[in-house]
Structures are given as C-alpha cells and as structure tokens.
C-alpha cells in the first residue's frame, strides 16, 4: 500500500502544478497576434485570474502611493492608467463571453466576480492616499506642460474618483460600498432572468395554415429550428429577433402575433422564478440613494453629469423637441394602418401586436416596397464585405480573414485589420447569429483595448461585434 501511495502523491502533486501553470491569463497569451486563447480557457481559470489580477493591481497601486517623489502626471496619472492591465484583460474576456456564450457555470462565476470587482473598484476609488496624489496633480496641473490628451486624462481620473465617493466621509463610503455591491449583483440577476425568459418561450406551430403570410425564408428557418429542437414536421418561433420580427411583420394569424408579442414584452414580469419586478424596484431605490449620497437630487442628474447633455432638464428638452414632431407623425401612421384594418373588415382597433404587420401593408401599398424581396441582396456576408469596402475607400483600411485564431464559438469569424500602409492595425471578431447562450440585441466591445505600454510599445486592440441576425437557411 505504501509503495502505491507515494507514487500516487507525486503524480497528484505534478498534476496540480501543471494545472496551476496552464491558466493562460496568468502565463500570458501564446497565440497569433496575442488574441485570447479561448480554446485553452477553462471556467475554473476565471476566478483564479480575477484574484491574481486584483492582487497585481493592488501592488501597482501601492507602488504609486508609496512613491517618495512629489506627485506628477507621469508617476501618478500615467502610472495609474497603465496599471491593472491583467485584471482588465481578464474582465474584458470573461464578461464578453458571458454575454455571447453564457451558461449556468459562467453566471455563477459572474456573481462572485462582480462582488470581487465591485469591492476592488471601491478600494481603489475611495483610497484616500491615492486620491490625494491625484488631487495634487490636478491642483497643480498648470505647473506641468500637459498636452490636450494628458489634460483630458487627468480631468477624467479626478472626476471619476470624486463621482465614486472619494470626498465622502468614512461612514458614507461604507454605505456606498454596500450599494455598489448590491447593484452589481442585481444587475447580473436581471440580465440572467431576461435570458432565461427568452429561452423558455416557444411558439410551436403544427397547422400549416397558421403560417399564412410568412415569407418562405421565415418558414424554412422555423422548420429548421423545430427540427433542431426535436419538433420534427412542425415550425418553431422564439423570442430572438430573427424569429420574432418576421412573425410580427408578416403572420396573418392575429392571435398568434398577440401571443408572441406579449411573451416578448412580459419577459421578467410573469411572477415566476425569473421575475424582475422586485429587482427593478430595488435597483431604482439604490440608484436614488447613491445619487443623493453623492450630492445629486436624482440618479438621472448623477448619470448625466459627465455626459454631453450635462443635466436631465437638457435631455428632457431634447426629447420633448423630438416629441412634438413625432406624435403627429405617429398619429398619421396609426390612421393609415387603421384604414387598412377597416377596409379589410377587421372589427378591432390597432393594437401593439398589429403595428409591424399593418406598417408592412402600408409600406407595400404606398411605396410598393416589400422588405422580404430585398433580403437576398443583403445577406450578412454581402453587407459585411460592403462595410469593409467602404472602410477601405474612406480610410485605406483592409480586412483579411484569419482561420487560425482561437474563437469562443464555432460560428465566430475573425479578421486581421491593416492600415493604408499594410501595417497591422487590429483584430476583428464577428459573431452574427442568435443562440440560446447569447443575450438579445447587438453590441461591440473589446477583448483587448488599444494602449501604449510603459516602454512605448503600441498594443493594438482586439475588437468584436455581436449581433442577432437571421441565420441563413439550408436553401
């Protein structure tokens, strides 16, 4: 037994050491163009990487605070801006994947990570010694020959710290920490609930007559979706935009349009495990409490304080100016649609689930424009190549597809971007089609931001674009 035990312990120790080394966030990326090594990243790597990233960032912050030299832009602001790179890289990758390729494990990790990151952010932004150095640089900015970018960066850091509670008392800071932590958790829960509601709804059609009015492409896509879900010989419609939008726009069956529409707008409001009403109420209360703690009457005033609008009254004035033109036009459109309803013998008033359907009828009647007939000319590949062509003509930027770069899902495509001189400019990821693991909507962000390192190295960005376009059918 002893002869077996000792070799076993050695093997376990070696395996443990190997596992500790394979976390790519800790060892650095050994990939073409330094893109995230998605194929090497395991779920268990994230929390370890967050913890290490926070530790490294804390060391960097302490070095700034303990610098014996008087605070300057270089040793305080620039140093702070270059700090936390590892933590930033981990965060960008994790939360990007969470949005586009989520699962239960990642959602559980996100709850823990959000609390960790909220606490770490508060530790930094409420650090009195660090803020004192920033304030000294800010108060003496006229004594340094700062260019426009440096002035902007200094202004941003000073204001960010103030808006994060740097000027509050210790008691107020403790309260703000609790608010931030709870808001981070609630925000994740809200998003998870919406995703769960999206995935829970299925409109399975068995009678082909209920497909009347739908374009052939939408019918084919629904049949393929049904087959993939185990509903062979039927048609499946979901709340994803490529499925929902054509159904509301073309389906003649008004009752089914109503069912689909209400399922979409009632996400998170069904008094079930995914209900968001209490979460929304609590988030509103916390936002108001935070705003007032920081000296603002409303959360809108706080949120707009560092935006172009500056005040909620300015934002409201802009919207009301649009409103006075939008309302009469909307009434005209409603009248146009109601006339068609009445002419066709519909004994009902226009309802929300009728809007897209009758707007399409008005469009065809007034302009002889059928959007579905245009779709073959606007495939995803054609539109993307068109956008690339415009970018090249305007800026000299070119795109070359790469098939050797790691991706987080097989449908993702990658492109290397070059400037007008043929120099590497960036990496661009495209993720265009809906799936159960992806939240709704469309967005872009970075897996890595562009920056100039301390030694002057120009680090280029890794950018991604996520959408929920209609997936091409087999035909």
N, C-alpha and C positions, 0 to 999 in steps of 0.2 A: 504493500500500500504506500509506504514511504517512497519507494522507488518511482511510483507513478505520480505522487503528489508534487514532488519537487519540479520535474519537467513541466507539469501542468501549470504550476505557478509562474514558471519562467515564460511559458507561452502566453499566459494571460497578461503578464506584465508587458511583454513585447507587443501584443495586440493593442493594449491600452496606450502604449507610447505611440504606436503607428496611428491610432485614431486621433490622438491629440495633435499629430502633425498634419493630418490630411485636411483640416479645416482651411479652405482656401482663403477665407477672409484674414486669417492670422498669418499665413505663409506668403500671401501676395498672389496675384494672378499670373499664371504662366500660360497665357493664351495669346493668340494673334491679336494685335492692336490693343492688348490689355483689357479686353471686354470681360465681363463677369463669366466665370466658368460654371455656367448653370448645370452642366452635366455632373459636376463634382460636388455641388452644394446639396447637402442633406438638411432636412428640417432641424435636426439637433444642432447644427452648426450655428444657427442664428442667435440663440440666447447667449451661447458662449462668446460669439463675436461681439454682441452688444455689450456684454460685461467687460470684455477686454478693451473695446473701443472707448467705453466710458472711463476705464482706468487710465488709458493712454492720454485721453483728453484732459483728465484731471491733472496728470503730471505736467502736461504742456501749460495748463492754466497756472499751476503753482510756479512754474518757471517764470512766467510773465510777472506774477505778483511779487516774487522774490528777487527780481532783477534789481540790483543795487543802484543802477543808473536812474537818473530822473526820467519820468515817462515821456516818450516821444512817439510820433506816429509809427516809426519803424519798430521800436521794441515793445510797443503795446498794441496798437491797432492792426498793423500788418501782421504781427506775430499771432494775434488772436484770430485774424482772418485765415491764416494758414493752419491753424490748429484744428484738431478733430477730424482730420481727413478720413481716417479709417472708419470712425463712427458714422460719418456722413455717407461713405460708400456702402456700408452695411445697411443703413437705413434706406437709402435710395433703392437698393436691390430688393430688400425684404418687402417694403410697402408697395413697390411696383408689382412684384409677383403676387402679393396678397390681393391686389385689385384685379389682376388679369388672370390669375390661375390659382384661385383660393381653394382651401379645403378646411376641414374641421381642425386639423392639427395646426395649420398656419393661423387660424383665427384664435386658437388658444394661446399660441405663442404671442400673437399681437396684443392680447390683453395684458400679458406680463410685460412685454417690451414697452408698451405705451406708458405704463406706470413708471418703469425704469427711466425712460426718456424724459417724461414729464418732470420727474424728480431731479434728474441731472440738469435739465434746462433751467429749472428754478435755482438749483445750487449755483450755477454759473451766473445767471442774470441777476440774482439777488446777492451775489458775493460783494460785500462792501469794499474789500481791499482792491478787487479788480475794477469795480466801478470808479473808485477814487482815482485810479491811474487813468481810466478813460476820461473822467471829468477834467483832470489836469491837462490832458492833451487838448480836450475840447475848449477849455477856458483859455488856453494859450495858443490856439490854432493860428493866430495872426503872426506868431513868432517863428513859425515854420513856413517854408516855401512849398506849400502843398498845391498840387495841380488840381484840376476840377474833379477828377476821379477820386483822388485821395480825400478831398473835402467832402465829397458825397458819401464815401465810405465812413468817414469819421462821424458825419451827421447821422447816418443810419445806425451805427452802433450806439451812439449816445441816446438816440431816441428809442431804440429797441430796448435798452436797459431801463430807461425811465418808464416805458409802457409796460414793462414786465414787472415793475414794482420795486425798482432799485431805491426809490426815495421813500418807501413806506417804512413804518415802524416795524420792529420785530414781530409784534403781535399781528399786525396787518399782513406781513409777509407769510406768516404761518397759515393764516386764513386763506390767502391767495394760493398757497401751495395745495391746500386741500381742494380748493375749487378747480384748479388746473388738472389735478389728478383725476377727480371725478368726471370732469368734462372729457378728458381723453378716453376714459373707459366707456362713457355713454356714447360718444361719437362712434366708436367701434361697434358697439352693440346695435346702434341704429342701422349702420351700414350692413351688418350681418343679417339683421332681421329683414331688410329690404331684399337682399339677395335670396334669402330663404323663401320669401313670399313669391319672388319672381319664379323660382324653380318649382314651387309647389303647385302652381296653376297649370292645368292642361285642358284645352278645349279639343276634345276628340270627336270628330265628325264621322258618322257611319253612313249617313244618307247623302249620296252624291248631289241630290237636289239642293242641299244646304250650301253647296259651293257656288251656286249661281252668281254670276257677276265677277267672280275672281279671275284674274289673268292666269293663263296656263302655267306661267313660271311659279306663281304662288301656290298653285295646286300641286305641282310637281314637288316643290320644296316641302310642302306639308305631308305629302305621301312618303317622301324620303325620311322626314323627321319621325313620322309614325312608325315606319318600319324599324328605324334605329331604336325606338323606344319600346318595341315589342307589340305594336298595334298594326300588324300586317293587314293590308287591304283597307286601311282607314286613313284619315287625314288628321294631323296634329298641328294645332296652333298654340303658341305660347305667348308670354308677355314680352319676349325680346322684340326689339323694334322691327327687324326684318320680317318677323311673323305677324306682329300686331298691326303695324301700319298699313300694309296692303289689305288686310282683312277689313279694317275700319274704313278704308278708302273705297273698296270695290264690292264687298259682300252684300248681296241683296237682302239677306236674312237679317231683319232689324233686331229681332230678339237676341240673336247670337252676337250682333255688334254691341248691343247693350251689355250682355254678359261679359264680353271681353273688355270693354271699356271700363266697366265698374270694377272688375278684378284688378285692372291696372291702377286706377286712381285710389283704390281702397287698400293698397299694399301698406301693411303696418297699422291698419285700422280695422282689424277683424276680431278683436277681443280674443286672440289666441296667444300662443307662446311667442309669436313674432310681433305682437302689438307694440307700437311705438308711441302711443299717446302719452303715457306717463314719462317716458324718456324725453319727449319733446317738452313737456311741461317743466320737467326738472332742468333741462338744458337752458330753457328760457330764463328760469329763475336764477340759475348760476351765472348766466351771461350778464344779467342785470346787476347781480351782486358784485361781480367782478368789475363792471364798468363804474359803478358807484364807488367802489373801493379805490379806483384809480382816478377819481375826480370827474367822472362824466355822468350826465343825467340818464343816458340811455346807452344800450350796447351799440346801437347804430352810430351814435356820436363817437364812441370809442373806436369802432371799426373803421369809420371814415376819416378819422383824424389824420392818418398818414396816407390817405388816398387823394387822388386828384380832386374829387368833389369837396373834400375837407369837412363839410357839415351835412347833417341829414336834411336840413332845410334846402340846401343846394341840390341834393339828389332828388328830393321831392319836387322841387321846382322844375327840374329837367323832365321828370316823369309826367308831371301834370301838363307840361307843354306838349308832350307827345300825345297825352290822353285826349286833349281837345280836338286833335285831328284823327286819332284812332277810333274814337267812339262813333262819330258819324259814318266813317267808312265801314266799321263793323256792322252798323245798322243796315247799311246798303247791302252788304253781303248776306245778312240774315234775310232781308226781304227777297233777294234774288233766289235764295235757296227755298224759302217758304213758298214762293210762286210755283216752283217746280213740284214741291210736295203736293200743293193744292191741285195743280194741273193733272198730276198722276192719280188723283183721287185719294191721297193719303189723309186720313182723318186724324191728324195729330200736329202738334206744334214742334218745330225743330228742337231737338234735344242734343246734348253734347255728343252722344254717340252717332248722331246723324251728320255732324259738321263735315268731317272729311269726305263722307260718301256723297253728300249733295254739293260740296265745293267742287268735287271732281266733275259732277254733272254740269255745273255752271261753267266750268273751265272748257269742257268739250262743246257746250252749246254756244258760248260766246267766242271762243278762240279756236275751236276745232283742234284743241291740243289734248292729246292722250299721253300722259306721262309714261305709261307702260310701253308704248311704242318707241319711246326714246331710249329705254333701258339697254337694248342690245348695243347701242353706240357708246354707252357709258359704263362699261364693265370696270371693275376695280383696277385691273391691270392697265386698261387704256387711260383711265383718269390719272393713275399714279405716274405713268410714263408721260402724260401731258404736263403734269405738275413738274416733273423732272426737266422736261424740255423748256418750260418757262423759266425755271431757276437757272438753267444754263444760258439762255438768251439774255436774261437780266443781269446775272451776276457771274457768269462763267463757271458756275458750279456744276460738276458732273457726278453721276452716281454709277457705281459698278457693283452688281450683285455679288455677294460672297456666300458660298455654301459651306465654308469650313469653320464658321463661327458658331459657338455654342448658343443654343436658344432654350427658352423655358417651356416652349410648346412646339410641337412639330409644324403647326401652321404658320409660325412666325418666320418672316423673311428678313434678311439682313443685307445692308448696302454700305459699302465704303464710299465716303464723300470726299471729293477732291476740289481744290480751288482752281482758279483760272490758270495757274502755273503748273497744275498737276500735283500739287503738294497735298498730303493727307490733311483733311480738314475735320472729319468726324466719322462716327459710325451711326447708321440709322436703322432702327428696327421697326418693322411693320407687323401689326397684329390686328387683322381686319374683321374677323368673323365671330359671331356670338357663340357662347358655350355656357354651360351651367356654372362653371367656375369663375366666370367673368362678370363683373358688375355691368349694369347698363350704362349707356352714354358713350361719349368719345372724349379722349383726353391725350395730352402729351406730357412727357416729363423726361427725366434723365436717369440713366444708370450711373453716369458719372458726369459731373459738371466740368466746364472748362475753367482752368485757372493756370497761373504761372507759379511754379514752385519756388521755394526759398533760394534754390540755386539757379533760378532763371529758366528752368525747363518749362516749355509750353505744353501743358497737358490738354489734350483735345477731348471734347465731350462725346459721350455715348448717349444718343437720344432715341426715344421710342415714341411711336404713335399708335394708340389703341383705339379701335372703333368697333362698331357692331353692325357692319354692312350685311346685306343679304348674301348668303353663301351661294356660290354657283351650283346649279343642279347638275345631275349627271348628263342632261341634254345640252 
